[in-house]
Amino acid sequence: MALQSLNLKGVYCSEQDSLLHDFYIPTLAQSTRYDRAAGYFSAATLSFAAQGLSSFVNHEGRVRLLIGDPLDPEEYEAVKRGINLKETHERINSKVRLVLENAEHALFKNRLELLSWLVAAGRLEIRIALTVRGLYHDKVGIFSDSEKNQIVFQGSANETAAALLPHFNYETIAVFPSWKAALFQAYGQPHIERFERLWEGRSPNVTTIDLPSESYERLTTYYNQSSPPSDHESSVSPQSVQNAVHRNSHPTLPAELGGNPYELLTHQRGALSEWKARDYQGILALATGAGKTITALHAAVKVSEAHLQRGRNFVLIVSVPYQVLADQWCESMEAFNIHPIRCYRSRTLWYSDLDDAVSSLKLSKEPRFLCAVVVNATMSRSDFQSMVQRITKNDMMFVGDECHHHGSPSLTKHLPDARYRLGLSATPWSENEMERKDLLKDYYGGITATYSLGRALQDHVLTPYTYYCYPIALSEDESDDYQSLSDDIGRLVAIKEQGGSVNEDELTSLYMRRARLLGSADAKFQRLTALAERSTLGQHTLFYCGDGSTECDDGDRPIRDVERCAEILGQAGWKTSRFTAAESHSERNCIMHNFRFGYIDGIVAIRVLDEGFDMPVCREAFLLASSRNDRQFVQRRGRILRRAPGKTSAVIHDFIVLPHDSFRSSAFTNLVKQELMRCIEFTRFAQNSSDAWQTVEMTASEHGLNVESLLMEVQTREVVSE
């Protein structure tokens, strides 16, 4: 048999598949060579590289393992010139020694024994890819068989402590077999060529060295039998590994994060100092992308350490609005040795685990740590609430991510009575959200720290960006419809202001119809067509659409804005995926994986990506629809300004809607004002602010608006005060 005989899927997700049994073991069983690249050296990296190798050793298979070792820029330059090689070798030897000395679980020991035997048999080579910190994160594998078939896979393995259990962490891998020629040529072959360049030391900005001889010798002595070790891979139960990972598991600060030394930034340290000074309660209003999650986890580790040292239990509850955000929190927690109970999706997946964990808090003689990540909808349910009520108030910390969602009576009443309270939101409330402000202040205690986007850009915490705004005009028919809807809205609002009663559902419907009309303006799609046709195809681009639709000339069903946008991009040669409420959780994870690794050029989204979409590789965004809610465009801008290796700048394209030339009324003046205020907010921090400002000034002048007055109004909104 050979690799081509396998019935492989294009994408494997640990949410649905056993990556070990469905992919690694059967593929390795048919392979004669296995090349593996991993991001950085750790026990978990070796665990990942060795999983499934038991099926590989019995047919003369050979392995090449390439592991990254990030250095500071000055260290890297020294090594590149042949200086400090001794120190580099000593550091690598120390890491190998620690890995071998601290292997405890049977499965991990078995994997290390396999590596040891392969080294002794001359069938495993290990090289170290030295690079500047943050620039090497390859997680690629290449299988080859005796018939010259090959399979390339690229994955999102986290390579943390929980990596010992292959299907414990959430992981996604994409598979490219050589017998699917077009797919392999486009996506598989480039990885093979890059691996060979790295292995041979021909890749720019990467210096590749052999594993030091001392480490090779240490590995060979770990297992000294002439025959390969027995296969324990399939006999060790997942639950036993999970228990081993979690036994006496207390949160800790990581030594490294993403291959870089772990250290809070100045604004993060200041925010936590203020939170502590406010008796461990408050909201951190930090700009999107400024590290709210890491700041909160650092706080949780420090507070839990103090509790556990005093012999007290500690419970951390993190509440988020969406499942995709919950998954991202759980992934981030792994680096802090926090293994949460995921209280979302089906109740059967979390209820009994949480019940047992809460019960053990009372029964255990040793202090225990417990973490639960919950979505807001589940937090409000009686079964989750009953669990929370069993937890001692003074031993509980509650983190509310995107905590502006908690500023409603229906959610506020379900927030736990925790001793430690930390709210996170770039935009906790706006100037016209007084009820939200009061409710959030009553629970969290007000804003303890702010960190604006302008400051984050100045401090190089976020990526600088270029901003292009495209004024487009409504057609006569669209302007007429907008005026009619505005008249109806104005009539109902006037009745309310005079103390009368109105149908709130009708008013909401009118607002939504008007917003959809703006999002579906035909001129937007005409401009997008021109831009897509003349733009160079670029990866990692977001397209934000409205949720409206347009009537078709042929009498067919109306075409949704998201479909129309995707069709325009497809005709121009872009590969995109839609990201809407219609896609399932697993479909969204696969789309995000394909986006992250460049298998698609862009994502066409409807609101779903406004919050909780952590994809730092995003480089460009087209805003075809924006609500008048400041929070929305602040969140959207933050999506693409996060720092990422190799990312030096970002680009934002904004479509601002203006009335047809023949229409002039207060409704349209207000529309132009709102559009320009968003434009000003984006312009004042852009790298090309002077050029963009000319468009703002010209548009304001054409519609009789004072641009300086608009700027002053925008500036007064920048900082949300208590």
N, C-alpha and C positions, 0 to 999 in steps of 0.2 A: 504494500500500500504506500501511498504518498500523500503529500499535502492536498493535492487536487481532489482526493477522494473524500475529503471532509466536507460536510454540509455546514458551511459557516455563514453566520449573519454578518451584515454590514456594520452594525453597531451593537455592542454589548453594554448593558447598564446593570450594575449590581442590584438595582432596585427590582429587576425582573429576572436576572440571570445569575447563575453561579459561575463567576469568571474562572475560578479554578477548574471546576469539573466540566464546564461547557466549552471553555476555550483553551486555557493554558495546558492542561494535561493532555487532551487529545491532539493538540497541535505539536507539542513537544515530542509526543510519542512517534510522530512521523518525520521528525526533523533530524538532520545530521549536524546542523550548526545553528547556534542561537547567539545573535548579537543584541546587546541590551545597553541602552543609554539611560542614565538616571541623573536627577537634578543635583544631588549633593550627597556626601558620604554620611551615613548613619546606620544604626542597627536595622531600622525599618527599610532602608534602601536595599541592604543585603537580603532582608526577608522577602521583599518583592522580587528581587532578581532571581532568587532561588526557588520560588514557589513553582511546584509542578515538575521540578528537575528529576525527581525519582524515576519518572517514565522516560527519561532522556539518557541516563547514564549507561544503559545496557546495550546501546548500539553505537558506540564510539563517537557519540556526539561531542562537539567542541563548542566552547563558550568564549565570547569576547565581551567583557563587561567594562563599560566606560562610565566613570563617576565624576561628577563635577566637584570642584573644590573652590569656592568663591574667595577672592582675595580683595583687600583694599587696593585702590589704584596704585599707590606707591609700592606695595608689596608685589603686585603683579609686574610692574615695570622692572623691579629688581630681579625677579625670577626670570623674566624674559631675557635679561642681559646676563643670566647665569650667576646672579648674586643671591644669597640667602637660600640656596637649594637645600642646604643642610637643615635649616630651620623648617622648611617645608616638609622634608622627609620625616623629621621628628614629629611634626604635628600629625601627619598621616599615620605614622607608626603608633602614636598614642591613641588615635581613634580606633585602629584595628584592635589594639590591646584591650581597650575598654569594651568593645563589642564582644570579644571572645570571653572576657572575664565575667560579663554580666548576663550571659545567656542562661536563662532559668527554665523557660517553658520547653516541654519535650519537642514541640513542633519546631520551635526556633532552633533548638540544638540540632535536630535532624537536618534542617536546611543548612546550617553551618558545617555540619559533618559532610554533607554532599559537596559543598564548595571546597572544603579541605581536601577531600578525596580527588576531586577534579584537578585541583592545583598540583597535588602530588603525582597524578597520572599525566601531567603535562597537557591537560585538555581545557584548562581555564587560564585565560590571560586577563589581567586587570590593568587598565590605564586610568590615569587621573587627568581630567580636563581642568586646567587652571585658567581662571578668567576673572575679570573685574566683577565684583559683587553685583548680582541682579541681572547678568547678561546670559547666563546659561541655565536653562530649566528644561532641557530635553527629557522627555519620557517616552522613548521610542523603543520598539523591539522588532527584530527581523529574524524570521524563521526561514531556513533553507533546507531542502531535502536532496536526496541522491539523484533525482531527476531534474535538478536545476529549477524546480518550482520555488517560489518565494512568497512569503506573506509578511507584510509590514503592518504593524499596529501602532497607533499613537493613543496615549491615554491620559487621563486626568488623575492618576493615582496620587494620593496625598502624601504618602511616605511618612506617616507619623507613627507613634507607638502602636496604635490600633491596626497598623498595616500587617501585623502578625496574623490577623484574621482576614483573608483575602476578600471575603464578602461582607465584612463588618462596616468598613467605610463605604461611603457612596463613591463609586468609581464608574467612569464611562470610557470605553475604548472604541475607536473606529478601526476597521479592518480593510486592508487593500491587498487582494491576492493577485499574483502575476498573471494568472490565466484570464483575468478580466483586464485586457490590455489597455484600453483607454483610461480606465479608472487608475490602474497601476502607474501608467506613465505620468498622469497628472498629479497623483498624490503619494504614491508609494516610492517611485524611483528617486524623487528629490530627497527623501529621508535616507535612502541607502547611500546616495552620493555624499550627503552631509555627514553621515556616520563615518564613511571612509576618510573624508577630509579631516574630521576631528581625530580619528584614530591615528592617522599618519602625521598629525601635527601641521596640516596644510590650511587650516581654517584661520582667517584673520581674527585677531582679538582673543584667540584661545591658544594656550601653550599646553601641549599634551606630554605627560611624562609617564614612565612605567611606575607601577606600584613598587615602592622601595623593597629591596631584597629582604630586609628584616621582616617586613609584613608578610611577604610570601612564605618565608620560613616559619613564621608564627602560625600562619594558616595551615601549613602542611602538618604541623605537630598537633593540631586540634583533633584530628582523626588519623590514627596510625595503622589501620587495618589494610590489608592488600585488596580485599574485596569491598565493593561499595556498601555503604550502610543500608539497612533495611528501609523499606518505604513506610513511613509513618504518616505521610501526608493525608491519606484518606481515612486513617483510623482515629485521628484526634478530632473530637467533636467540636463544632463551632462554639458551643456553650462553654466548654472547658477553657477554650482560649479566651473567650470574652470574660470569664470569671478571673482568669489570670491577669488580663489587662486591667481589670477594674479592682482587683483585690487591694484593699488599703489604698485606693487611689484618691489622692488629694490634689487639688489644683496647684500648679507650679508655674512660675514664669519661664518662658522658653529661653534657652541660651541664644538661639537663632530663630529668625522668622523669615521664611522665603529665601534662605541662604545668606541672609544678612544678620549681623549681630543685633540682638533684640535690645531696643532702648526706646523709651517714650520720647516724643518730640516736646519741645518747650511748651507749646500751647496745650498739649495733653497733660503734662505734669501740672501746669497752672490750673487747668480745669478741675483736676482731682483735688488739688489743694483747696480750691474754693468749695468744692462739694463736701470735703471733710470739715472745713470751717463752718459750714451750714448744718452741722450735725448729721452728715451723711444723707442729706435729702436735697433734691433739686434737679433741674433740667440743664443739660449741656446743649446749648444751641450752637453746635459746631457745623461749619459748612459741609455740604455733601462731599465726601471724599477725603475729609480731614482726619479720619481714623476714629470715629465714634465707637465702633465695635471693639477695637483693640483697647481703647481707653476704658470702656466698661469692664472688659474681661480682666484687665490689670487691677481695677478696683475690686472686683470680686475675689481675685486671688489674695490680695492683701487683707481684705476683711475676713475672708475664710481662714487664713493662716492664724490670725489673732484669736478667732473663735476656737479653732481646733486645738491650738496650744493651751487654751484654758480648759480643755476637756469638754467643750460644748459642740453639739451638732451644728451644721450650717447648711442651709437650703438656699439655692439660687434658682429663681424663676425668671425666665426671659419670655416676654410676650411680644409677638410681632403680628403685622396685619396679614401676611401672605405666606404660603407654604414655601415658595422659592426663597424668601428671605429667611425662613426658619432653617432650611437646608444650609444656607450660607453661614448662619450662626453656628450650627452644629459642626460644620467643617472648620471654621475658625477656632472653635473651642478645643479641637484635638491638639493644637499646638500648646495649649495651656493645661494639658492632661485632664481635661474636663470631658466626660462621656455622658452626655445628657440623655434623659428619656424623652423621646420625641412624641409629644402629645398633640399630634395632628394626624390627618388622614383617618383611617378606621380606628374606632374605639378599641377593637380587639387587639390592636398592635401596641397599645400603651397602658390600658387601664390596669391590668393585673400587675404589670411591672411597677407602675407607680404606687399601687396599693401596697405591694410587698416592701418597696423602698421606704415608704412613709412609716409603715409598721415597724421596720427594722430600726428606725430612729429611736423608738421607745424601748426596744428590746436589747439593743447592742450595749455591751459594756464599754466599748471604745467609741470615741467621737466619730461621727460619720458625716460625709459630705454627700449631698444630693443635688442634682441639677435637673430641671425640666424646662424644655423649650416648647412653648405653646402658641398657637395662633389665637387671635382675639376671639374668634367665633367659638373655639373650644373653651377658652377661659371663662366665657359667660355661662357655660353649661353647668347644670347642677352636679353632675358626677365629678367634674374637675373641682368645682367649688367645695364639695364635701371633703376632698383630699386636702385642699389648702387649709381648711378650718381645723384640721388635725395637727397642723404644724405650729410650733411655738413662735409667736410673733417676733420675739427678740432674737431668734436664730434665723430669720428669713431676710433675704435681699431680693427686691423686685426691680428688674430692668424693663422699662417700656420702650422698645424701639419704635421709631416713627410715632412718638407718644402723642402727637396731635390728634391721632385717632381716638385717644382716650378722653378727649374733651367733649364727650357727649354723655348725657345722663344715663343712657342705656348701657354704656360701658363702664363709666366711672364707678357705679355702684358695685361692680364685680371685681374691682381692683383689690388685691390682697392687703390686709392690714399688716404690712411688713415694716420692720424696724428700719431697714435701709432701703431707700427709694431713689432710683436714678432714671430720669427720663432723657431720651435722646431724640433730637429732631433739629434739622437745619432751620425749620420754620414752625415753631410751636404754635403761633397764632398770628393773625394779621390784625390790622388796626380796627377792622369792623367785626371781629370775632370776640366780643366781650364775654359772652357766656362760656365759650371754650377757654378763654384766658382764666376766668374765675375758677372753673372746675379743675383745670390743670394746676393752678397755683394752690388750691385747697388740698390737692392730693400730694403733689410732688414738692411743693414749697417754693415755686417760682424758679426763675432762671438764675443759675449760679455762675455760668460762664458762657461767653459768646466768642465766636471766632468766625469772622466774616469771610466771604469768598475773596474780596479784595485783599485782605490780609493773607489769606492762604496762598494766593497767587504771588504776592510780594515775597512771602517766605519760601517760595518754590515747593510748597507742599502739594500744590495742584499744577496741572499742565497749562502753560500759556495757550491762548486760542486766538484764532482769526474769526471775525464775524462778518457775514454778508447778509444784508436784508434786501428783500426783493418786494417792492411795492407792487401789488396787483389790484386791479379794479373789478368790482362786481359788475356783472352785466346789467342791463336795464331791468330785465325780469327779476334777477336776483335782488337788485336794489329795491325794487317795488315790493317784493315779498318781505325783505328785511324791514322796510318801513311799516308794512302792515302788521307784522309781528311785534314790532316795537310799540306801535300804537296800542295794541291789545295789552301788552305788558304794562305800559304806562297807565292805562285805565285801571287795571287791577291794583297796581302799586298805589295809585292815588286814593283809591277806596280804603286800602289798608292804613295809609298814613292819616286818614281822617277818622280812623277808629272803626271802620266798617268791616264786615266779614266777607272773605273771598274764598273761592275754591282753591286751596293751596296746590292740589294736584294739577289743576288746570294751569296755574301760574308756572309751576315747575315744567310742565309740558311745553309751554310757550318758550321758556328760556332754552330748553333743550333743542327745540326745533330751530330757534334762531342760531344757536351755536353750531348745529349741524349744517345749516345753510352756509355759514362762513367756512366750515371745514371742507365743504364739498364745492366751493367756488370753482367754476370751470377753468378760470385763468390760472389757478394754482397748478393744475395738472398740465396745462399747456406749457407753463414755465418749467415744470419738472421734466417734461419731455425734452425740451431744448437743453436743459442742464445735463440730463442723463446721456444724451447723444453726444455731447461734446466733452463731457468729463472723462478723465482717465479712470478706468475701472480701479476701484480701491477697496481693499478689504476692511472689515470692522466698521461698517457704516450703519447707523440707525436711521430709520424713516418713521416719523411719528405722524399718523393719520387720525382723522376724526372717525366717529362711528356712524357717519351718515352714508347715504347712497345717492346715486344719480339715475334718473330715468333714462332708458335706452331708446334710441330713435326707432329701432325695429320692433318695438312693442314687447320685447323680451323682459324678463324680470329685471328690476333695478340692479345696477352693479354697485357693490359696496366700495367705499373709498379705498379700503385696504386692498381689495382685489384690483381696482383700477391702478393704484400705485404699483403693485407687483407686476401687472401686465406691462406697464410703461417701462419699468426697469428690465423686465425680461426681454422685451423687444430691443433694448439697447445693449443686451449682452450681460446684464447683471444676474448673478445667481442669488436669490433671496428666499427667505422663509417667512411666513406670517407668524406673528406671536400675539394671539388674541385670547379672549376668554374661552374660545371654542377648543383650544388645544388642551390636551390632558397634561397632567403633571409630568409624566414620563416623556411625552412629546416635547414639552418645553425644555426639559433637561437635555434631550438630544439636540434640539435646536441650538441651545446655548453652547453645547459642546462643539457642534459644527461651526458655529460663529467664532468661538474662541480660537480654534485651530485653523480657521481660514478655508473650510470646505464650502462655505457659502460666503458671499461678499457682504451681505447685509441682512438686517431683520426689519420687516415692516410691521409696526406695532400699533395697537390701540390702547393707550393708557396703561396697559399691564406693566410696562417697564418704568412707569413713573417713579416707583419706589421699590427697593429691594432687589435691584438688578445690579449686581456687583461684577462688572466686566471691564477691568481697567484697560484692556486692549482697544476699546472703542476710540476711534480717532476722528470720526466725522458724524454729524447729525443733520438731518433735514427736518425742520419743524413745519409740517404742512398744516397742522392744527394745534392751536394752543388755547386753553380756556383763559378767562380773565382772572383766574385764581393765581396769585403770585406764587403760591407753593408749587404749582405744577411746573412752571418754566424754570424755577430754581432747581427743582429735583432733576428735570431733564438736562439742564446744563451740567449739573454735577455728574451725570452718568458718564460724560465723555472727558471730564477733566481730571480723572484719577490718574495717578502716575503709573507707568508700566515700563519695563525694560525696553529700551530702544525707542520709546515714544517721547518726542521732543516738543510736539505741538498738536493742537486739535483744531477742527474747523466746524463752525456752526453756520448753517444756512437757514434763514428765517423768512417766511412768507407773510408779509403784513397786508391786511385786507383794507382796501379803501373803497368808497362809494363810486358809482358811475358819475361821470362829470356832470350829468344833468340833475343830480340829486344833492340837495343841501338842506339839512334840518338838524335840530338838536340831537336827534338819535344818531345821526351819522357823525356829528362833531364828537360825541362821546365815544363812538367806535374808534375814530381816528386817534383820539387822545389815549385810549387804553392800548391800542396797538403801538403807538409811539412810545409810551412809557415802558413797555416791555423792550422795545428797540433800544431805548436809552440805557436801560439796566444792562443789557448785553454789551452795548457799545462802549460804556465808560471803562470797562476792564479789558477790552480787546486789544490785541497787539496793533491792529490797524484802526484804532479808534478815530483818528483824524479823518480817514477816508469814510468810515461808516457814519461819522457825525455829519458829513455833508449831506448824505441821504436823509438823515433825520431833519436837519434844518430845512432842506428844500421841501420835504413833505409837510412839515409843520407850517411853513409859510404859505403853501398852496391852500391850506385848509384853515387859515386864520388863527393859528395857535401860537402861543409864545413858548418857544423851546426852553428858555431859561426857567420859566415858571414850572414847566414839566420836569426839568432836571431837579429843581428844588423839591418837588413833591416826591420824586423817586428817592432822593437822598434821605428824606424824613422817614421813609419806610425801611431803610437799610437795617437799622438796629431796632430790634423789638425790646422795648423797655418794660420794666415791671410796673 
